[in-house]
């Protein structure tokens, strides 16, 4: 039995296009994201040698270059894995509200 509510969402043809509806703008956002991440990573290498500022770290391993880049990536990966596991316990059946 086909349910019309399960059909993919169709965009309203009368709705005006927004700036992220254009693929070239999405590519620009992604490109600037990676450029800014690279700049921040390069600044981390510069500051690693304490040329300009001292980081005031609590632990010695925080002084390694790219530590916070890897720390953020690891935290994100762990959150995604935990969320996938938690989904198995919290997800309801499709007809949960119909019962």
Number of C-alpha atoms within 10 A of each C-alpha: 3 6 6 7 7 7 8 7 7 6 7 7 7 6 7 8 9 7 10 12 10 10 10 11 12 13 12 12 13 12 12 12 12 12 12 12 13 12 12 14 17 14 13 20 16 14 16 19 13 12 9 9 10 11 12 8 9 8 7 7 9 15 20 12 18 17 15 14 14 11 12 12 12 12 12 12 12 12 12 12 12 11 12 11 11 11 11 9 8 9 9 10 8 7 7 8 7 6 4
